[in-house]
């Protein structure tokens, strides 16, 4: 799977993939966006549409 296609996927799949990457590989949302060349604003907007917000303390979308 190409992670650069991530933002075109179903939101629930994106949520699972992003939270897994945050848990295992990246210590912040900014690091995730930089590492995978994602637009963090677009990612946040997609997650907010589903009712999820990034929690920097737990480093995950909830």
Phi, psi and omega in degrees: 000136176272122181290339179289348174270001186307314186288351176265355182276169174303140184301324180290327175291318178300316180303312180297314181295313182297314180295325177294315179297321179294322181289320189259333190236328189236136182271351177212163176295323179297320178296318178300312181298319180292313183298320184254011178052051178257153173273107185297328178293319179293319177297313178300318180297317179297317181291321180295327176299332179266358178093014181252143176232148179287130177251104184293335180293315179266355180053053177201162173273134179234000000 
